Amino acid sequence: MTMGDRLRELRLRKNISQEEVARQIGITRSAYSHYEINNRQPVYETLKKLAVLFNVSLDYIIGGEQQSKPDTQMMPEAIEIIRILGSMDQDKRKQSIDRMMAVIRSAE
């Protein structure tokens, strides 16, 4: 099975469109569709985002035999938070996480 086949299978299993995958990982639908038809290979950072989105290992995406992780639906908001945190430098990421944790603690 090619990487494109695997990405398509994961997307269909999650029952989302190419547009939704692209939006959640921060690329264009056209770029993502090229991955599914094996015209392009995603860069490492995009592969990491796809692994998080589909809740599988990088090895599984690139064609390894490792089974996917148990399917737990991640809220779109959580995926967006991960994407935003991943784009921050280390200090801003720590500050943001500290603020989020303070809000969570105050809500308990």
Backbone as CSV, one residue per row, in Angstrom:
resi,resn,N_x,N_y,N_z,CA_x,CA_y,CA_z,C_x,C_y,C_z
1,MET,0.852,-1.181,0.000,0.000,0.000,0.000,0.892,1.236,0.000
2,THR,0.615,2.191,-0.886,1.410,3.419,-0.948,0.997,4.379,0.159
3,MET,1.839,5.395,0.376,1.506,6.410,1.372,0.198,7.100,0.997
4,GLY,0.022,7.391,-0.277,-1.219,8.030,-0.722,-2.439,7.182,-0.422
5,ASP,-2.327,5.879,-0.678,-3.433,4.962,-0.370,-3.731,4.971,1.123
6,ARG,-2.673,4.963,1.911,-2.838,4.943,3.361,-3.503,6.238,3.843
7,LEU,-3.062,7.389,3.295,-3.673,8.669,3.689,-5.151,8.698,3.318
8,ARG,-5.463,8.228,2.121,-6.865,8.203,1.685,-7.690,7.306,2.600
9,GLU,-7.156,6.133,2.921,-7.856,5.209,3.806,-8.108,5.840,5.176
10,LEU,-7.084,6.481,5.732,-7.233,7.124,7.041,-8.271,8.241,6.994
11,ARG,-8.245,9.029,5.928,-9.200,10.136,5.786,-10.624,9.606,5.681
12,LEU,-10.821,8.574,4.869,-12.158,8.010,4.706,-12.646,7.349,5.991
13,ARG,-11.733,6.710,6.705,-12.095,6.096,7.984,-12.583,7.150,8.974
14,LYS,-11.989,8.318,8.895,-12.373,9.429,9.777,-13.601,10.181,9.230
15,ASN,-13.960,9.854,7.971,-15.131,10.436,7.320,-15.034,11.960,7.200
16,ILE,-13.886,12.432,6.720,-13.708,13.859,6.480,-13.209,14.078,5.053
17,SER,-13.396,15.277,4.572,-13.011,15.622,3.202,-11.534,15.991,3.119
18,GLN,-11.021,16.005,1.888,-9.657,16.478,1.676,-9.541,17.926,2.135
19,GLU,-10.562,18.717,1.887,-10.569,20.125,2.301,-10.407,20.246,3.813
20,GLU,-11.114,19.390,4.558,-11.043,19.432,6.021,-9.659,19.012,6.512
21,VAL,-9.091,17.976,5.927,-7.734,17.565,6.308,-6.771,18.722,6.072
22,ALA,-6.848,19.297,4.872,-5.939,20.395,4.519,-6.081,21.565,5.488
23,ARG,-7.308,21.931,5.824,-7.545,23.045,6.747,-6.944,22.743,8.118
24,GLN,-7.148,21.532,8.590,-6.687,21.191,9.934,-5.167,21.111,10.044
25,ILE,-4.475,20.814,8.948,-3.013,20.734,9.033,-2.329,21.948,8.416
26,GLY,-3.113,22.895,7.902,-2.554,24.161,7.437,-1.935,24.139,6.052
27,ILE,-2.512,23.362,5.135,-2.053,23.359,3.745,-3.254,23.525,2.825
28,THR,-3.009,23.606,1.528,-4.126,23.722,0.581,-4.711,22.344,0.278
29,ARG,-5.959,22.326,-0.149,-6.592,21.073,-0.540,-5.841,20.446,-1.704
30,SER,-5.399,21.293,-2.625,-4.661,20.807,-3.786,-3.384,20.087,-3.365
31,ALA,-2.650,20.672,-2.426,-1.417,20.033,-1.943,-1.742,18.677,-1.328
32,TYR,-2.782,18.639,-0.498,-3.142,17.371,0.137,-3.567,16.336,-0.897
33,SER,-4.327,16.748,-1.901,-4.786,15.779,-2.903,-3.603,15.164,-3.647
34,HIS,-2.536,15.933,-3.839,-1.332,15.392,-4.473,-0.689,14.296,-3.620
35,TYR,-0.813,14.410,-2.300,-0.282,13.363,-1.426,-1.064,12.067,-1.631
36,GLU,-2.392,12.184,-1.714,-3.222,10.989,-1.849,-3.025,10.286,-3.190
37,ILE,-2.695,11.036,-4.230,-2.497,10.400,-5.540,-1.021,10.160,-5.840
38,ASN,-0.195,10.297,-4.821,1.241,10.001,-4.908,1.999,10.856,-5.918
39,ASN,1.541,12.084,-6.142,2.278,13.016,-7.004,3.317,13.799,-6.222
40,ARG,3.134,13.883,-4.893,4.056,14.608,-4.019,4.205,13.862,-2.713
41,GLN,5.305,14.137,-2.038,5.549,13.588,-0.706,5.489,14.731,0.306
42,PRO,4.765,14.554,1.395,4.725,15.609,2.415,6.078,15.769,3.101
43,VAL,6.361,16.998,3.524,7.565,17.246,4.309,7.345,16.693,5.721
44,TYR,8.427,16.577,6.461,8.376,15.970,7.792,7.348,16.639,8.704
45,GLU,7.337,17.966,8.732,6.399,18.681,9.614,4.951,18.349,9.259
46,THR,4.658,18.248,7.977,3.307,17.899,7.538,2.986,16.457,7.911
47,LEU,3.954,15.572,7.783,3.743,14.178,8.191,3.390,14.090,9.675
48,LYS,4.078,14.879,10.501,3.778,14.885,11.937,2.344,15.343,12.185
49,LYS,1.921,16.386,11.480,0.557,16.883,11.651,-0.468,15.851,11.203
50,LEU,-0.174,15.147,10.116,-1.081,14.101,9.636,-1.171,12.968,10.654
51,ALA,-0.044,12.604,11.250,-0.046,11.544,12.262,-0.906,11.927,13.459
52,VAL,-0.809,13.184,13.885,-1.640,13.664,14.998,-3.103,13.662,14.593
53,LEU,-3.400,14.199,13.425,-4.786,14.279,12.961,-5.427,12.897,12.887
54,PHE,-4.704,11.942,12.305,-5.269,10.608,12.115,-5.001,9.668,13.287
55,ASN,-4.275,10.154,14.296,-3.980,9.384,15.502,-3.271,8.073,15.175
56,VAL,-2.230,8.178,14.352,-1.410,7.034,13.973,0.059,7.416,14.094
57,SER,0.934,6.433,13.975,2.364,6.719,14.016,2.845,7.195,12.651
58,LEU,3.981,7.890,12.642,4.601,8.273,11.372,4.928,7.028,10.560
59,ASP,5.407,5.995,11.228,5.745,4.748,10.556,4.539,4.191,9.796
60,TYR,3.387,4.237,10.412,2.184,3.721,9.765,1.864,4.518,8.502
61,ILE,1.978,5.840,8.563,1.668,6.676,7.401,2.605,6.374,6.237
62,ILE,3.883,6.230,6.533,4.828,6.062,5.426,4.901,4.622,4.924
63,GLY,4.081,3.749,5.477,3.992,2.410,4.921,4.466,1.296,5.806
64,GLY,4.798,1.625,7.044,5.221,0.591,7.979,4.071,-0.324,8.349
65,GLU,4.404,-1.396,8.983,3.400,-2.393,9.337,2.755,-2.152,10.693
66,GLN,3.274,-1.167,11.429,2.719,-0.891,12.751,1.244,-0.563,12.637
67,GLN,0.462,-1.143,13.495,-0.964,-0.864,13.510,-1.223,0.548,13.991
68,SER,-2.320,1.112,13.558,-2.681,2.441,14.013,-3.051,2.394,15.489
69,LYS,-2.947,3.538,16.135,-3.321,3.655,17.529,-4.842,3.512,17.631
70,PRO,-5.357,3.208,18.798,-6.805,3.140,18.939,-7.443,4.444,18.460
71,ASP,-8.533,4.326,17.738,-9.169,5.500,17.143,-9.946,6.265,18.205
72,THR,-9.426,7.405,18.574,-10.128,8.297,19.477,-10.297,9.604,18.724
73,GLN,-11.487,10.090,18.683,-11.761,11.314,17.944,-11.186,12.500,18.704
74,MET,-10.336,13.259,18.019,-9.802,14.467,18.612,-10.663,15.630,18.119
75,MET,-11.069,16.466,19.033,-11.881,17.615,18.649,-11.092,18.511,17.707
76,PRO,-11.757,19.088,16.701,-11.060,19.994,15.777,-10.355,21.134,16.504
77,GLU,-10.940,21.601,17.598,-10.325,22.681,18.363,-8.989,22.244,18.954
78,ALA,-8.917,20.990,19.415,-7.673,20.477,19.986,-6.594,20.389,18.918
79,ILE,-6.981,19.966,17.730,-6.031,19.882,16.623,-5.520,21.276,16.272
80,GLU,-6.412,22.253,16.263,-6.011,23.631,15.956,-5.058,24.163,17.025
81,ILE,-5.330,23.863,18.290,-4.445,24.295,19.374,-3.064,23.670,19.203
82,ILE,-3.013,22.380,18.875,-1.730,21.707,18.656,-0.989,22.359,17.497
83,ARG,-1.702,22.673,16.421,-1.082,23.307,15.259,-0.495,24.664,15.629
84,ILE,-1.263,25.461,16.373,-0.806,26.793,16.769,0.390,26.686,17.715
85,LEU,0.297,25.808,18.710,1.407,25.639,19.650,2.669,25.173,18.928
86,GLY,2.509,24.305,17.943,3.650,23.804,17.191,4.363,24.867,16.383
87,SER,3.643,25.935,16.050,4.253,27.001,15.252,4.930,28.070,16.110
88,MET,4.776,27.985,17.430,5.358,28.982,18.334,6.776,28.617,18.723
89,ASP,7.542,29.644,19.139,8.853,29.331,19.698,8.631,28.765,21.104
90,GLN,9.668,28.172,21.659,9.550,27.444,22.922,9.030,28.314,24.066
91,ASP,9.497,29.563,24.189,9.058,30.432,25.286,7.574,30.772,25.172
92,LYS,7.140,31.152,23.970,5.720,31.491,23.787,4.836,30.273,24.005
93,ARG,5.311,29.095,23.557,4.531,27.871,23.747,4.358,27.595,25.237
94,LYS,5.444,27.732,26.016,5.356,27.483,27.462,4.415,28.480,28.124
95,GLN,4.514,29.761,27.761,3.618,30.775,28.319,2.160,30.454,27.995
96,SER,1.905,30.067,26.767,0.538,29.751,26.351,-0.010,28.550,27.099
97,ILE,0.810,27.521,27.240,0.367,26.324,27.964,0.118,26.659,29.427
98,ASP,0.988,27.466,30.030,0.783,27.875,31.424,-0.533,28.624,31.587
99,ARG,-0.843,29.510,30.643,-2.112,30.261,30.706,-3.308,29.333,30.558
100,MET,-3.224,28.404,29.612,-4.333,27.465,29.436,-4.543,26.630,30.693
101,MET,-3.455,26.177,31.298,-3.575,25.366,32.504,-4.183,26.190,33.650
102,ALA,-3.842,27.461,33.735,-4.436,28.317,34.776,-5.940,28.443,34.570
103,VAL,-6.365,28.608,33.324,-7.799,28.699,33.031,-8.500,27.391,33.389
104,ILE,-7.882,26.279,33.025,-8.474,24.963,33.322,-8.596,24.762,34.831
105,ARG,-7.547,25.107,35.571,-7.580,24.939,37.030,-8.659,25.819,37.664
106,SER,-8.828,27.027,37.147,-9.829,27.938,37.735,-11.242,27.466,37.430
107,ALA,-11.420,26.651,36.395,-12.759,26.149,36.034,-13.141,24.905,36.831
108,GLU,-12.169,24.305,37.505,-12.461,23.059,38.264,-13.175,23.326,39.548
